[in-house]
Amino acid sequence: MGRDSGRGRRYGSWRVVVRGGCGGAAGLAVVGGVAVGDAAGWVAALSMVVAVGATLVTVGWWPRTRARLGVVAAVVAVVSGVATVLTGDAGEDSPVGVLMLVEFAAVTALVFVVARFAPAPQGVPLVLLLSAAGSTVILRVGAYGSFLEAFGQCAFMGLGAIGAVLVGGYLRALDVRRLNSVRVARRSQRLELARDLHDFVAHDVSGIVVLAQAAQLVGAQQPDRLMPLLRQIEEAGQQALRSMDRTVRMLGDSDTAGGEAAEDRPRAYGLEDITDVVERFRSSGRAEVRLELELTAEAIGRVPREVASTAHRMVVEALTNVRRHARTAASVRVRIALERSGRALSVSVVNGAEAISSGSGGHVAEDGRRGGTGLLGLTERIEALGGTLSAGPEPRGGWRTAAVLPLADAGSTPR
């Protein structure tokens, strides 16, 4: 909080300095215009004061003046063009040459601002008007002998406007590219979190379905076992709500500014959350579930958060598939260990053969929904980290889902 407050004060001080400088320069332009008005002509002096004052006010009080940029640019272009026509040939010895150079600099700066910030439908005609007005101010001096010479001088002055357009357009293109990159990154992050939300909630909801079916079976014959099942259904429902709330909070677009707010934001799921996932799976079924977490607390802390989050999601997806497609399996083993001398994380979920065939065909749940989309998204995520995912039947019956995730320089990427 203190760092952000200090940054805000520095920005406020810098803005005060810029506005003071712009206001002082505008005042000097007014004084200069009044001083040389008689000698150079009041039309040229007024045009210079309008161009300089409008540009300085626009820049100094930005972004408040952004909405009025089109009006300011149009007024400056019209006043400058009319002043060039009315001034005519003032002669080389007239101080109008100095006013012309000052006005030319102000109009060129305004061209840059319009090319940089104005919307394209509005900016293109304004840039053309300002460029024409700025490149023709040299005609007020009258230092030309023919039409071709006058045209050449105007073309030379127009190089300043072309340079301003190129620089402003380049910076504008960089902004557009950056905004597009941020938009794509946010969309990708939202889709990733949406997949996580689907997987986590599907895991809990599938548990609720299993418990509800069990409650229907034992409710009539064994009423004393009904209440514990209802409590488990309630706990599974609350866990599903917590998962949704946690993931939706992670979908927030705004970056937290303060340290306390950042600490309140939910962290991504990791290896330490797998124990809770396995316990919930064990409590909602009859299978013998065994968790083999072969990592010390120090080793878990060295696993990169992307790898840990992916491992957690893989366990959730695999257990959900076991519950949906092999709900009568007698055993489930979840193993997490380091391989390749600690350079890779191995995650596997193996379920035994089903005691009673559900007749679901292996890939179609009893509710008629088809599975497999979760594994496709999980495969993309694991391959993006340089890992591999395999899923297939075991020789002795059952199903095995396994992944190997490399720990790229795990010692320097702590969680």
Sequence and secondary structure as in RCSB ss.txt:
>XXXX:A:sequence
MGRDSGRGRRYGSWRVVVRGGCGGAAGLAVVGGVAVGDAAGWVAALSMVVAVGATLVTVGWWPRTRARLGVVAAV
VAVVSGVATVLTGDAGEDSPVGVLMLVEFAAVTALVFVVARFAPAPQGVPLVLLLSAAGSTVILRVGAYGSFLEA
FGQCAFMGLGAIGAVLVGGYLRALDVRRLNSVRVARRSQRLELARDLHDFVAHDVSGIVVLAQAAQLVGAQQPDR
LMPLLRQIEEAGQQALRSMDRTVRMLGDSDTAGGEAAEDRPRAYGLEDITDVVERFRSSGRAEVRLELELTAEAI
GRVPREVASTAHRMVVEALTNVRRHARTAASVRVRIALERSGRALSVSVVNGAEAISSGSGGHVAEDGRRGGTGL
LGLTERIEALGGTLSAGPEPRGGWRTAAVLPLADAGSTPR
>XXXX:A:secstr
 HHHHHHHHHHHHHHHHHHHHHHHHHHHHHHHHHHHHHHH HHHHHHHHHHHHHHHHHHHTTTGGGGGHHHHHHH
HHHHHHHHHHHH    TTSTHHHHHHHHHHHHHHHHHHHHHHS HHHHHHHHHHHHHHHHTGGGGTT  SSHHHH
HHHHHHHHHHHHHHHHHHHHHHHHHHHHHHHHHHHHHHHHHHHHHHHHHHHHHHHHHHHHHHHHHHHHHHH GGG
HHHHHHHHHHHHHHHHHHHHHHHHHT  S   SHHHHHHS     GGGHHHHHHHHHHTSSSEEEEEE   HHHH
HHS HHHHHHHHHHHHHHHHHHHHH TTBSEEEEEEEEETTTTEEEEEEEE  BSS   STTTB TTS B  HHH
HHHHHHHHHTT EEEEEE TTSSEEEEEEEE TTGGG   
